[in-house]
């Protein structure tokens, strides 16, 4: 589908100009960025009109072993990078930095260059050879060609950025310009550290906080030039640009978490960016949807008569939401199964069955065994995963990568949302191939998805009031969650988060099932969080209100999540959390946010370790 792209929005970048040994400053900065997650690391310095580079797959210690045996020259200019691979395997060749063909310019890069295939074709036509699978190498070649034409590194960066589509941070050095580091930012974080006779660059302030607490926050489409004694910022067209200076008053631990107390809380607030990143680059030059590694022919997709989604835990609930979307948009029947149970029930599979395996790590043992069983039965397998090179994507016929970036907190947050986005994209792709939705209908839904990040931001703005609700329920012994339609899996996921983090009894139910038994759990003062469907589904909306009335009549305290402008819910809500207006199938993307915030805050108030809950591991690699 147009070649291989890497995406590393959460990778670590360090740049330095000054009197210290650049190799040491850069490696120290990369070590402080290890919390972001990565699978390879590299560094480049400029000395005696030449580039000196070292890079290795794996942990930073692998790179440090190489540098201990063969240290780079004592230079005062250097750049470094830790890479989180999603496309292009995590190996030495794909590790950053990347150099131009003449090895005059070195570049490190976060983000994605959407038009890299077109640019690569153009460069290869001029007999340039590429050594990696990454889009980053394109930028290195392009910048090098510009400096070879006679312009300085800053002007070269400007000219190249004007050619690039996508979201990116680029940092470059020129072997013939040993006193300068130049960087560019578009939709990807980059900050400048201001020192005395030295200056720094970093993906975040943790990269340089041991050296300086004075920083500049770069704006959109800006280029910064660093020398020892000056920092100059312009836009992509050379005009002087305004920047915001700030003082960092966090310690290193807080800096790694962007000032939050927990990685999980930080990751909750990263979700607008994670969702936006997962939508980047999903259209080809013809305007049609394209997936990362679709090795299934259109004819194979047209022949599908059943889709089975297999997953565990949070990923299972994402699959439950996917069932509603896939069946509605493609008219293809969908089953959702726990991966741990799948192969033991002797499922009916053949070549017209698509098995969709959802796994954040790509190593979930139950899911891996399930897809192996599916392949033995000649079923097609598509993986939805966040980790390039892991086992499940390698053993699948097709892959959609979620681009969530590393997730440090054990309890998944942005992983859940990006898995939902991937499921929606799969549904729309199948609808496109099968012709069950017109092109303009698919375009409208994609546009609605693209609006979701700003709508998530609007929910996050209510965080303080949601924390207040958590404080009000510190003494709760049990919490129930209710939902209908796509809100039912949201209720299940909300209950799971509370169980994982606060160690409370929490259950999610389909609201219509209350009268069939669960209503016996309702007692005076019991908190019940209710995910109310949008009013566009009037029958669902009315039935949900009936369920809320039932629990409220028996003494429950109702906390209702309902869209803006929904006045009908007000008489039945003891507490009301407003959600932005979105279509019913997309509501899970905004409805889950308050439940994540509620669970995180309640667990904090109870004194629990939010990032590492007891008895849990991030990836379950045994059956």
Buried (B, 14 or more C-beta within 10 A) or exposed (E): BEEBBBBBBBBBBBBBBBEBBBBBBBBBBBBBBBBBBBBBBBBBBBBEEBBBBBBBBBBBEBBBEBBEEEEBEEBBBBBBBBBBBBBBBBBBBBBBBBBBBBBBBBBBBBBBBBBBBBBBEBBEEEEBEBEBBBBBBBBBBBBBBBBBEEEBBBBBBBBBBEBBBBBBBBBBBBBEBBEBBBBBBBBBBBBBBBBEEBBBBBBBBBBBBBBBBBBBBBEEBBBBBBBBEEBBBBBBEEEEBEBEEEEBEBEEEBBBBBEBBBBBBBBBBBBBBBBBBBBBBBBEEEEBBBBBBBEBEEEBBEEBEBBBBBBBBBBBBBBBBBBBBBBBBBEBEBBBBBBBEBBEEEBEBEEBBBBBBBBBBBBBBBBBBBBBBBBEBEBBBBBBBBBBBBBBBEBBBBBBBBBBBBBBBBBBBBBBBBBBBBBBBBBBBBBBBBEBBEEEBBBEBBEBBBEBBEBBBBBBEBBEBBBEBBEBBEEBEBBBBBBBBBBBBBBBBBBBBBBBBBBBBBBBBBBBBBEEEBBEBBEEEBBBBBBBBBBEBEEBBEBBBBBBEBBBEBEBBBBBBBBEEBEBBEEBBEBBBBBBBBBBBBBBBBBBBBBBBBBBBBBBBBEBEBBBBEEEEBBBEEE
